[in-house]
Amino acid sequence: MSPLAFLFASIALSVLGQFLMKSGMTQVGPLDGVAPGAVIRMFTNLRVLLGFVTYGLSSLLYLTAISKLDLSVAYPMLGLGYVAVVLVSWLFLREPVTALRWVGVALIISGVWLVGRGA
């Protein structure tokens, strides 16, 4: 498997982990601080737990990627995760995305493209 494949798989799992943690916290409900009861509710929610596991797997894949890629290329490419989170939030969580946020997404994509071209 190529280093870029590990990197993109890491990004995908990271986004999935964020989605799972957010959907789990939607089930848990709003928190007022980190009281013991809140911590128990968070860590007994299956989606939150799966989100952490997925995020951990993402980190392992990222370590594999950076063992073969320049960090100055790999780390900026993680910005694609921000783009994917906006898309997933908009499509699946029905979160509103303003025009200004879409401009930000376009700027992130442009920056990742520039970094990738320079590699």
MMTF fields as JSON, N, C-alpha, C and O atoms, coordinates in Angstrom:
{
  "mmtfVersion": "1.0.0",
  "mmtfProducer": "UNKNOWN",
  "numBonds": 475,
  "numAtoms": 476,
  "numGroups": 119,
  "numChains": 1,
  "numModels": 1,
  "chainsPerModel": [1],
  "groupsPerChain": [119],
  "chainIdList": ["A"],
  "bondAtomList": [4, 2, 8, 6, 12, 10, 16, 14, 20, 18, 24, 22, 28, 26, 32, 30, 36, 34, 40, 38, 44, 42, 48, 46, 52, 50, 56, 54, 60, 58, 64, 62, 68, 66, 72, 70, 76, 74, 80, 78, 84, 82, 88, 86, 92, 90, 96, 94, 100, 98, 104, 102, 108, 106, 112, 110, 116, 114, 120, 118, 124, 122, 128, 126, 132, 130, 136, 134, 140, 138, 144, 142, 148, 146, 152, 150, 156, 154, 160, 158, 164, 162, 168, 166, 172, 170, 176, 174, 180, 178, 184, 182, 188, 186, 192, 190, 196, 194, 200, 198, 204, 202, 208, 206, 212, 210, 216, 214, 220, 218, 224, 222, 228, 226, 232, 230, 236, 234, 240, 238, 244, 242, 248, 246, 252, 250, 256, 254, 260, 258, 264, 262, 268, 266, 272, 270, 276, 274, 280, 278, 284, 282, 288, 286, 292, 290, 296, 294, 300, 298, 304, 302, 308, 306, 312, 310, 316, 314, 320, 318, 324, 322, 328, 326, 332, 330, 336, 334, 340, 338, 344, 342, 348, 346, 352, 350, 356, 354, 360, 358, 364, 362, 368, 366, 372, 370, 376, 374, 380, 378, 384, 382, 388, 386, 392, 390, 396, 394, 400, 398, 404, 402, 408, 406, 412, 410, 416, 414, 420, 418, 424, 422, 428, 426, 432, 430, 436, 434, 440, 438, 444, 442, 448, 446, 452, 450, 456, 454, 460, 458, 464, 462, 468, 466, 472, 470],
  "bondOrderList": [1, 1, 1, 1, 1, 1, 1, 1, 1, 1, 1, 1, 1, 1, 1, 1, 1, 1, 1, 1, 1, 1, 1, 1, 1, 1, 1, 1, 1, 1, 1, 1, 1, 1, 1, 1, 1, 1, 1, 1, 1, 1, 1, 1, 1, 1, 1, 1, 1, 1, 1, 1, 1, 1, 1, 1, 1, 1, 1, 1, 1, 1, 1, 1, 1, 1, 1, 1, 1, 1, 1, 1, 1, 1, 1, 1, 1, 1, 1, 1, 1, 1, 1, 1, 1, 1, 1, 1, 1, 1, 1, 1, 1, 1, 1, 1, 1, 1, 1, 1, 1, 1, 1, 1, 1, 1, 1, 1, 1, 1, 1, 1, 1, 1, 1, 1, 1, 1],
  "groupList": [{"groupName": "MET", "atomNameList": ["N", "CA", "C", "O"], "elementList": ["N", "C", "C", "O"], "formalChargeList": [0, 0, 0, 0], "bondAtomList": [1, 0, 2, 1, 3, 2], "bondOrderList": [1, 1, 2], "singleLetterCode": "M", "chemCompType": "L-PEPTIDE LINKING"}, {"groupName": "SER", "atomNameList": ["N", "CA", "C", "O"], "elementList": ["N", "C", "C", "O"], "formalChargeList": [0, 0, 0, 0], "bondAtomList": [1, 0, 2, 1, 3, 2], "bondOrderList": [1, 1, 2], "singleLetterCode": "S", "chemCompType": "L-PEPTIDE LINKING"}, {"groupName": "PRO", "atomNameList": ["N", "CA", "C", "O"], "elementList": ["N", "C", "C", "O"], "formalChargeList": [0, 0, 0, 0], "bondAtomList": [1, 0, 2, 1, 3, 2], "bondOrderList": [1, 1, 2], "singleLetterCode": "P", "chemCompType": "L-PEPTIDE LINKING"}, {"groupName": "LEU", "atomNameList": ["N", "CA", "C", "O"], "elementList": ["N", "C", "C", "O"], "formalChargeList": [0, 0, 0, 0], "bondAtomList": [1, 0, 2, 1, 3, 2], "bondOrderList": [1, 1, 2], "singleLetterCode": "L", "chemCompType": "L-PEPTIDE LINKING"}, {"groupName": "ALA", "atomNameList": ["N", "CA", "C", "O"], "elementList": ["N", "C", "C", "O"], "formalChargeList": [0, 0, 0, 0], "bondAtomList": [1, 0, 2, 1, 3, 2], "bondOrderList": [1, 1, 2], "singleLetterCode": "A", "chemCompType": "L-PEPTIDE LINKING"}, {"groupName": "PHE", "atomNameList": ["N", "CA", "C", "O"], "elementList": ["N", "C", "C", "O"], "formalChargeList": [0, 0, 0, 0], "bondAtomList": [1, 0, 2, 1, 3, 2], "bondOrderList": [1, 1, 2], "singleLetterCode": "F", "chemCompType": "L-PEPTIDE LINKING"}, {"groupName": "ILE", "atomNameList": ["N", "CA", "C", "O"], "elementList": ["N", "C", "C", "O"], "formalChargeList": [0, 0, 0, 0], "bondAtomList": [1, 0, 2, 1, 3, 2], "bondOrderList": [1, 1, 2], "singleLetterCode": "I", "chemCompType": "L-PEPTIDE LINKING"}, {"groupName": "VAL", "atomNameList": ["N", "CA", "C", "O"], "elementList": ["N", "C", "C", "O"], "formalChargeList": [0, 0, 0, 0], "bondAtomList": [1, 0, 2, 1, 3, 2], "bondOrderList": [1, 1, 2], "singleLetterCode": "V", "chemCompType": "L-PEPTIDE LINKING"}, {"groupName": "GLY", "atomNameList": ["N", "CA", "C", "O"], "elementList": ["N", "C", "C", "O"], "formalChargeList": [0, 0, 0, 0], "bondAtomList": [1, 0, 2, 1, 3, 2], "bondOrderList": [1, 1, 2], "singleLetterCode": "G", "chemCompType": "PEPTIDE LINKING"}, {"groupName": "GLN", "atomNameList": ["N", "CA", "C", "O"], "elementList": ["N", "C", "C", "O"], "formalChargeList": [0, 0, 0, 0], "bondAtomList": [1, 0, 2, 1, 3, 2], "bondOrderList": [1, 1, 2], "singleLetterCode": "Q", "chemCompType": "L-PEPTIDE LINKING"}, {"groupName": "LYS", "atomNameList": ["N", "CA", "C", "O"], "elementList": ["N", "C", "C", "O"], "formalChargeList": [0, 0, 0, 0], "bondAtomList": [1, 0, 2, 1, 3, 2], "bondOrderList": [1, 1, 2], "singleLetterCode": "K", "chemCompType": "L-PEPTIDE LINKING"}, {"groupName": "THR", "atomNameList": ["N", "CA", "C", "O"], "elementList": ["N", "C", "C", "O"], "formalChargeList": [0, 0, 0, 0], "bondAtomList": [1, 0, 2, 1, 3, 2], "bondOrderList": [1, 1, 2], "singleLetterCode": "T", "chemCompType": "L-PEPTIDE LINKING"}, {"groupName": "ASP", "atomNameList": ["N", "CA", "C", "O"], "elementList": ["N", "C", "C", "O"], "formalChargeList": [0, 0, 0, 0], "bondAtomList": [1, 0, 2, 1, 3, 2], "bondOrderList": [1, 1, 2], "singleLetterCode": "D", "chemCompType": "L-PEPTIDE LINKING"}, {"groupName": "ARG", "atomNameList": ["N", "CA", "C", "O"], "elementList": ["N", "C", "C", "O"], "formalChargeList": [0, 0, 0, 0], "bondAtomList": [1, 0, 2, 1, 3, 2], "bondOrderList": [1, 1, 2], "singleLetterCode": "R", "chemCompType": "L-PEPTIDE LINKING"}, {"groupName": "ASN", "atomNameList": ["N", "CA", "C", "O"], "elementList": ["N", "C", "C", "O"], "formalChargeList": [0, 0, 0, 0], "bondAtomList": [1, 0, 2, 1, 3, 2], "bondOrderList": [1, 1, 2], "singleLetterCode": "N", "chemCompType": "L-PEPTIDE LINKING"}, {"groupName": "TYR", "atomNameList": ["N", "CA", "C", "O"], "elementList": ["N", "C", "C", "O"], "formalChargeList": [0, 0, 0, 0], "bondAtomList": [1, 0, 2, 1, 3, 2], "bondOrderList": [1, 1, 2], "singleLetterCode": "Y", "chemCompType": "L-PEPTIDE LINKING"}, {"groupName": "TRP", "atomNameList": ["N", "CA", "C", "O"], "elementList": ["N", "C", "C", "O"], "formalChargeList": [0, 0, 0, 0], "bondAtomList": [1, 0, 2, 1, 3, 2], "bondOrderList": [1, 1, 2], "singleLetterCode": "W", "chemCompType": "L-PEPTIDE LINKING"}, {"groupName": "GLU", "atomNameList": ["N", "CA", "C", "O"], "elementList": ["N", "C", "C", "O"], "formalChargeList": [0, 0, 0, 0], "bondAtomList": [1, 0, 2, 1, 3, 2], "bondOrderList": [1, 1, 2], "singleLetterCode": "E", "chemCompType": "L-PEPTIDE LINKING"}],
  "groupTypeList": [0, 1, 2, 3, 4, 5, 3, 5, 4, 1, 6, 4, 3, 1, 7, 3, 8, 9, 5, 3, 0, 10, 1, 8, 0, 11, 9, 7, 8, 2, 3, 12, 8, 7, 4, 2, 8, 4, 7, 6, 13, 0, 5, 11, 14, 3, 13, 7, 3, 3, 8, 5, 7, 11, 15, 8, 3, 1, 1, 3, 3, 15, 3, 11, 4, 6, 1, 10, 3, 12, 3, 1, 7, 4, 15, 2, 0, 3, 8, 3, 8, 15, 7, 4, 7, 7, 3, 7, 1, 16, 3, 5, 3, 13, 17, 2, 7, 11, 4, 3, 13, 16, 7, 8, 7, 4, 3, 6, 6, 1, 8, 7, 16, 3, 7, 8, 13, 8, 4],
  "groupIdList": [1, 2, 3, 4, 5, 6, 7, 8, 9, 10, 11, 12, 13, 14, 15, 16, 17, 18, 19, 20, 21, 22, 23, 24, 25, 26, 27, 28, 29, 30, 31, 32, 33, 34, 35, 36, 37, 38, 39, 40, 41, 42, 43, 44, 45, 46, 47, 48, 49, 50, 51, 52, 53, 54, 55, 56, 57, 58, 59, 60, 61, 62, 63, 64, 65, 66, 67, 68, 69, 70, 71, 72, 73, 74, 75, 76, 77, 78, 79, 80, 81, 82, 83, 84, 85, 86, 87, 88, 89, 90, 91, 92, 93, 94, 95, 96, 97, 98, 99, 100, 101, 102, 103, 104, 105, 106, 107, 108, 109, 110, 111, 112, 113, 114, 115, 116, 117, 118, 119],
  "secStructList": [7, 7, 2, 2, 2, 2, 2, 2, 2, 2, 2, 2, 2, 2, 2, 2, 2, 2, 2, 2, 2, 2, 2, 2, 2, 2, 2, 2, 7, 7, 7, 1, 1, 7, 7, 2, 2, 2, 2, 2, 2, 2, 2, 6, 7, 2, 2, 2, 2, 2, 2, 2, 2, 2, 2, 2, 2, 2, 2, 2, 2, 2, 2, 2, 2, 2, 6, 6, 1, 7, 2, 2, 2, 2, 2, 2, 2, 6, 2, 2, 2, 2, 2, 2, 2, 2, 2, 2, 2, 2, 2, 2, 1, 7, 7, 7, 7, 7, 2, 2, 2, 2, 2, 2, 2, 2, 2, 2, 2, 2, 2, 2, 2, 2, 2, 2, 2, 6, 7],
  "xCoordList": [0.851, 0.0, 0.896, 1.899, 0.545, 1.37, 1.2, 0.172, 2.201, 2.098, 0.899, 0.268, 0.59, -0.578, -1.874, -2.814, -1.934, -3.128, -3.299, -4.414, -2.195, -2.268, -2.726, -3.525, -2.214, -2.586, -4.073, -4.763, -4.568, -5.984, -6.898, -7.987, -6.464, -7.246, -7.265, -8.285, -6.137, -6.069, -7.038, -7.746, -7.063, -7.97, -9.425, -10.235, -9.751, -11.127, -11.545, -12.655, -10.664, -10.998, -11.102, -11.914, -10.287, -10.359, -11.717, -12.341, -12.156, -13.463, -14.577, -15.504, -14.49, -15.494, -15.509, -16.575, -14.331, -14.249, -14.921, -15.654, -14.676, -15.32, -16.838, -17.573, -17.299, -18.743, -19.35, -20.398, -18.7, -19.22, -19.253, -20.226, -18.181, -18.166, -19.255, -19.912, -19.452, -20.498, -21.881, -22.713, -22.143, -23.469, -23.698, -24.822, -22.638, -22.768, -23.053, -23.885, -22.367, -22.608, -23.975, -24.533, -24.518, -25.891, -26.846, -27.831, -26.554, -27.362, -27.174, -28.133, -25.939, -25.643, -26.303, -26.844, -26.262, -26.851, -25.8, -24.642, -26.207, -25.268, -24.673, -25.349, -23.414, -22.73, -22.476, -22.211, -22.563, -22.192, -20.912, -20.941, -19.804, -18.528, -18.249, -18.887, -17.285, -16.857, -17.108, -16.193, -18.351, -18.731, -18.627, -18.741, -18.415, -18.28, -19.445, -19.227, -20.647, -21.804, -21.731, -22.1, -21.259, -21.123, -20.062, -20.246, -18.958, -17.884, -18.388, -18.083, -19.138, -19.693, -20.643, -20.597, -21.504, -22.429, -21.671, -22.053, -20.591, -19.812, -19.176, -19.273, -18.534, -17.755, -18.573, -18.024, -19.863, -20.726, -21.57, -22.392, -21.367, -22.083, -21.289, -20.116, -21.932, -21.249, -20.64, -19.521, -21.357, -20.827, -19.592, -18.634, -19.608, -18.437, -17.251, -16.147, -17.481, -16.4, -15.872, -14.66, -16.778, -16.352, -15.599, -14.67, -16.004, -15.301, -13.857, -12.945, -13.656, -12.296, -11.468, -10.306, -12.06, -11.346, -10.974, -9.844, -11.924, -11.68, -10.595, -9.729, -10.654, -9.645, -8.268, -7.264, -8.226, -6.964, -6.392, -5.19, -7.255, -6.808, -6.288, -5.319, -6.94, -6.5, -5.073, -4.252, -4.783, -3.436, -2.396, -1.29, -2.737, -1.798, -1.501, -0.353, -2.528, -2.32, -1.494, -0.665, -1.725, -0.964, 0.515, 1.387, 0.792, 2.187, 2.851, 4.018, 2.102, 2.635, 2.933, 3.972, 2.018, 2.207, 3.431, 4.236, 3.573, 4.689, 6.03, 7.081, 5.998, 7.269, 7.876, 9.057, 7.033, 7.491, 7.371, 7.968, 6.605, 6.379, 7.071, 7.306, 7.391, 7.872, 6.742, 5.602, 7.052, 6.051, 5.503, 4.336, 6.356, 5.944, 4.916, 4.293, 4.734, 3.687, 2.512, 1.362, 2.802, 1.738, 0.862, -0.365, 1.484, 0.688, -0.266, -1.438, 0.189, -0.765, -1.91, -3.019, -1.639, -2.697, -3.808, -4.913, -3.517, -4.569, -5.676, -6.777, -5.383, -6.401, -7.601, -8.698, -7.396, -8.526, -9.556, -10.734, -9.111, -10.049, -11.024, -12.197, -10.545, -11.434, -12.51, -13.681, -12.093, -13.042, -14.073, -15.273, -13.601, -14.509, -15.46, -16.625, -14.978, -15.857, -16.976, -18.125, -16.647, -17.699, -18.728, -19.931, -18.262, -19.193, -20.052, -21.263, -19.436, -20.182, -21.18, -22.315, -20.764, -21.654, -22.854, -23.979, -22.605, -23.669, -24.609, -25.83, -24.033, -24.837, -25.57, -26.744, -24.888, -25.456, -25.99, -26.944, -25.392, -25.87, -26.791, -27.351, -26.936, -27.81, -27.407, -28.256, -26.115, -25.626, -25.58, -25.21, -25.949, -25.891, -24.444, -23.607, -24.169, -22.836, -23.019, -23.645, -22.463, -22.62, -21.706, -20.788, -21.977, -21.144, -19.701, -18.766, -19.522, -18.173, -17.424, -16.223, -18.132, -17.497, -17.097, -16.045, -17.948, -17.587, -16.344, -15.517, -16.218, -15.01, -13.797, -12.749, -13.939, -12.858, -12.478, -11.297, -13.483, -13.236, -12.443, -11.49, -12.836, -12.128, -10.682, -9.782, -10.454, -9.087, -8.251, -7.075, -8.85, -8.133, -7.751, -6.615, -8.701, -8.421, -7.302, -6.41, -7.345, -6.291, -4.938, -3.941, -4.895, -3.644, -3.084, -1.881, -3.941, -3.482, -2.97, -1.963, -3.654, -3.218, -1.834, -0.969, -1.632, -0.332, 0.779, 1.866, 0.511, 1.513, 1.818, 2.977, 0.782, 0.953, 1.74, 2.547, 1.517, 2.248, 3.721, 4.578, 3.998, 5.387, 6.172, 7.384, 5.471, 6.141, 6.961, 7.58],
  "yCoordList": [-1.179, 0.0, 1.24, 1.283, 2.22, 3.424, 4.304, 4.238, 5.118, 6.019, 6.965, 7.281, 7.412, 8.295, 7.561, 8.153, 6.27, 5.48, 5.4, 5.523, 5.194, 5.183, 6.542, 6.621, 7.613, 8.957, 9.218, 9.718, 8.882, 9.131, 8.233, 8.652, 7.005, 6.129, 6.705, 6.644, 7.265, 7.91, 9.081, 9.247, 9.888, 11.034, 10.564, 11.117, 9.546, 9.032, 8.502, 8.774, 7.747, 7.218, 8.329, 8.247, 9.356, 10.498, 11.193, 11.546, 11.379, 12.019, 11.141, 11.639, 9.839, 8.915, 8.971, 8.969, 9.021, 9.117, 10.379, 10.332, 11.505, 12.763, 12.665, 13.111, 12.072, 11.907, 11.033, 11.367, 9.922, 9.025, 9.703, 9.565, 10.442, 11.126, 12.192, 12.336, 12.939, 13.972, 13.346, 13.818, 12.292, 11.683, 11.036, 11.023, 10.503, 9.962, 11.049, 10.871, 12.174, 13.277, 13.906, 14.485, 13.802, 14.261, 13.395, 13.893, 12.098, 11.194, 11.478, 11.432, 11.773, 12.046, 13.345, 13.436, 14.345, 15.641, 16.645, 16.291, 17.896, 18.955, 18.714, 18.218, 19.067, 18.889, 20.229, 21.228, 20.23, 21.407, 21.072, 20.739, 21.161, 20.811, 19.325, 18.606, 18.886, 17.494, 16.814, 16.262, 16.866, 16.212, 14.697, 14.194, 13.97, 12.512, 11.838, 10.905, 12.289, 11.705, 11.919, 11.036, 13.083, 13.386, 12.501, 11.998, 12.31, 11.466, 10.028, 9.374, 9.549, 8.19, 8.088, 7.106, 9.088, 9.067, 9.068, 8.37, 9.856, 9.91, 8.558, 8.055, 7.98, 6.774, 5.488, 4.393, 5.616, 4.439, 4.511, 3.631, 5.552, 5.676, 4.958, 5.257, 4.008, 3.177, 4.004, 3.727, 5.008, 5.817, 6.597, 6.703, 7.139, 7.864, 6.907, 7.238, 5.723, 4.733, 4.319, 4.243, 4.051, 3.687, 4.835, 4.608, 6.06, 7.224, 7.272, 7.552, 6.997, 6.969, 5.858, 6.068, 4.685, 3.56, 3.898, 3.661, 4.449, 4.814, 5.88, 5.825, 6.845, 7.901, 7.316, 7.744, 6.345, 5.677, 4.925, 4.985, 4.216, 3.513, 4.505, 4.232, 5.645, 6.699, 7.12, 7.329, 7.24, 7.637, 6.601, 6.96, 5.319, 4.268, 4.335, 4.178, 4.566, 4.69, 5.939, 5.923, 7.005, 8.233, 8.006, 8.482, 7.287, 6.982, 6.183, 6.403, 5.26, 4.49, 5.425, 5.309, 6.343, 7.273, 8.16, 8.331, 8.729, 9.656, 8.942, 9.582, 7.625, 6.906, 6.877, 6.576, 7.201, 7.147, 8.481, 8.658, 9.412, 10.711, 11.817, 11.696, 12.893, 14.092, 14.648, 14.739, 15.015, 15.595, 16.897, 17.231, 17.628, 18.911, 18.732, 19.703, 17.507, 17.192, 16.539, 16.923, 15.546, 14.754, 15.593, 15.511, 16.396, 17.13, 18.144, 18.183, 18.957, 19.871, 19.146, 19.673, 17.947, 17.221, 16.773, 16.454, 16.75, 16.448, 17.497, 17.265, 18.642, 19.679, 19.186, 19.731, 18.156, 17.583, 17.0, 16.887, 16.632, 16.157, 17.247, 16.97, 18.491, 19.609, 19.757, 19.99, 19.618, 19.709, 18.596, 18.835, 17.381, 16.233, 16.363, 15.977, 16.9, 17.08, 18.069, 17.857, 19.14, 20.097, 19.411, 19.586, 18.629, 17.928, 16.913, 16.852, 16.124, 15.114, 15.79, 15.332, 16.872, 17.598, 18.164, 18.133, 18.676, 19.258, 18.173, 18.325, 17.075, 16.024, 15.142, 14.826, 14.741, 13.736, 14.297, 13.758, 15.363, 15.955, 17.145, 17.719, 17.503, 18.614, 19.933, 20.776, 20.105, 21.36, 22.404, 22.087, 23.637, 24.679, 25.056, 25.124, 25.296, 25.733, 27.037, 27.066, 28.096, 29.412, 29.551, 28.756, 30.565, 30.838, 31.116, 30.687, 31.822, 32.126, 30.84, 30.725, 29.886, 28.609, 27.855, 27.217, 27.924, 27.274, 27.918, 27.236, 29.232, 29.923, 29.388, 29.143, 29.209, 28.639, 27.247, 26.908, 26.438, 25.087, 25.167, 24.414, 26.071, 26.232, 26.66, 26.205, 27.526, 27.956, 26.79, 26.658, 25.959, 24.788, 23.855, 23.386, 23.59, 22.716, 23.3, 22.576, 24.611, 25.272, 25.121, 24.831, 25.313, 25.19, 23.778, 23.593, 22.787, 21.394, 21.081, 20.391, 21.582, 21.353, 21.962, 21.335, 23.192, 23.835, 23.073, 22.899, 22.624, 21.85, 20.543, 20.143, 19.887, 18.632, 18.805, 17.945, 19.905, 20.17, 20.421, 20.082, 21.012, 21.319, 20.119, 20.197, 19.012, 17.814, 17.07, 16.054],
  "zCoordList": [0.0, 0.0, 0.0, 0.712, -0.776, -0.884, 0.359, 1.032, 0.656, 1.807, 1.713, 2.721, 0.489, 0.334, 0.637, 1.168, 0.304, 0.622, 2.143, 2.651, 2.868, 4.339, 4.857, 5.791, 4.244, 4.682, 4.448, 5.337, 3.254, 2.966, 3.803, 4.195, 4.076, 4.963, 6.375, 7.061, 6.808, 8.118, 8.198, 9.191, 7.148, 7.115, 7.163, 7.906, 6.373, 6.342, 7.712, 8.168, 8.369, 9.697, 10.738, 11.659, 10.593, 11.496, 11.373, 12.374, 10.148, 9.91, 10.462, 11.101, 10.219, 10.758, 12.284, 12.9, 12.884, 14.339, 14.86, 15.849, 14.202, 14.606, 14.485, 15.366, 13.374, 13.164, 14.26, 14.812, 14.574, 15.604, 16.97, 17.711, 17.306, 18.599, 18.671, 19.702, 17.588, 17.578, 17.68, 18.456, 16.91, 16.976, 18.344, 18.844, 18.947, 20.295, 21.311, 22.201, 21.183, 22.117, 21.915, 22.848, 20.719, 20.505, 21.32, 21.866, 21.4, 22.226, 23.714, 24.485, 24.116, 25.527, 25.956, 27.058, 25.094, 25.401, 25.826, 26.046, 25.942, 26.316, 27.702, 28.603, 27.855, 29.135, 29.785, 29.116, 31.096, 31.882, 32.626, 33.81, 31.934, 32.546, 32.435, 31.666, 33.216, 33.135, 34.485, 35.097, 34.929, 36.182, 36.019, 34.902, 37.101, 37.0, 36.265, 35.491, 36.494, 35.797, 34.296, 33.522, 33.881, 32.459, 31.827, 30.718, 32.527, 32.008, 31.845, 30.848, 32.798, 32.715, 31.53, 30.79, 31.335, 30.192, 28.874, 27.934, 28.801, 27.566, 27.265, 26.146, 28.254, 28.013, 28.078, 27.955, 28.269, 28.149, 26.882, 26.626, 26.1, 24.832, 23.748, 23.53, 23.07, 22.081, 20.95, 20.518, 20.47, 19.367, 19.787, 19.021, 20.983, 21.477, 21.565, 21.132, 22.125, 22.239, 20.874, 20.672, 19.931, 18.583, 17.913, 17.138, 18.215, 17.689, 18.168, 17.39, 19.453, 19.988, 19.354, 19.005, 19.206, 18.592, 17.151, 16.724, 16.409, 15.017, 14.919, 14.046, 15.823, 15.849, 16.164, 15.596, 17.063, 17.384, 16.189, 15.928, 15.465, 14.256, 13.218, 12.51, 13.141, 12.231, 12.575, 11.682, 13.846, 14.278, 13.88, 13.475, 13.99, 13.59, 12.094, 11.677, 11.296, 9.853, 9.528, 8.619, 10.27, 10.054, 10.368, 9.641, 11.438, 11.771, 10.651, 10.329, 10.066, 8.943, 7.769, 7.118, 7.509, 6.386, 6.592, 5.677, 7.803, 8.003, 8.136, 8.106, 8.283, 8.288, 6.88, 6.706, 5.866, 4.476, 3.736, 2.674, 4.29, 3.634, 4.419, 5.621, 3.715, 4.402, 5.26, 4.806, 6.481, 7.37, 6.798, 6.998, 6.084, 5.503, 4.391, 3.964, 3.922, 2.94, 3.644, 3.431, 4.488, 5.117, 6.042, 5.981, 6.895, 7.886, 7.246, 7.621, 6.302, 5.668, 4.942, 4.848, 4.435, 3.738, 4.689, 4.25, 5.989, 6.957, 6.912, 7.41, 6.318, 6.139, 5.346, 5.471, 4.532, 3.8, 4.759, 4.421, 5.951, 6.964, 7.377, 7.627, 7.45, 7.775, 6.709, 7.011, 5.463, 4.345, 4.448, 4.312, 4.688, 4.776, 5.96, 5.862, 7.076, 8.244, 7.922, 8.31, 7.22, 6.833, 5.947, 6.142, 4.973, 4.075, 4.824, 4.615, 5.687, 6.457, 7.394, 7.529, 8.035, 8.943, 8.202, 8.702, 7.021, 6.203, 5.673, 5.724, 5.163, 4.541, 5.544, 5.349, 6.617, 7.509, 8.82, 9.38, 9.309, 10.558, 10.311, 11.245, 9.048, 8.64, 9.283, 9.572, 9.505, 10.049, 8.939, 7.809, 9.246, 8.216, 7.915, 8.814, 6.653, 6.236, 5.455, 4.396, 6.001, 5.38, 4.165, 3.962, 3.374, 2.195, 2.611, 1.936, 3.702, 4.18, 4.548, 4.304, 5.13, 5.472, 4.212, 4.178, 3.153, 1.883, 1.275, 0.669, 1.44, 0.956, 1.713, 1.117, 3.011, 3.807, 3.34, 3.272, 3.018, 2.504, 1.199, 0.999, 0.323, -0.954, -0.727, -1.433, 0.251, 0.556, 1.097, 0.758, 1.924, 2.448, 1.304, 1.229, 0.419, -0.725, -1.571, -2.012, -1.798, -2.579, -1.901, -2.563, -0.598, 0.136, 0.091, -0.092, 0.255, 0.196, -1.217, -1.38, -2.21, -3.589, -3.824, -4.435, -3.333, -3.499, -2.791, -3.342, -1.588, -0.848, -1.584, -1.692, -2.086, -2.811, -4.094, -4.445, -4.8, -6.05, -5.791, -6.608, -4.661, -4.339, -3.835, -3.631, -3.637, -3.058, -4.097, -3.782]
}
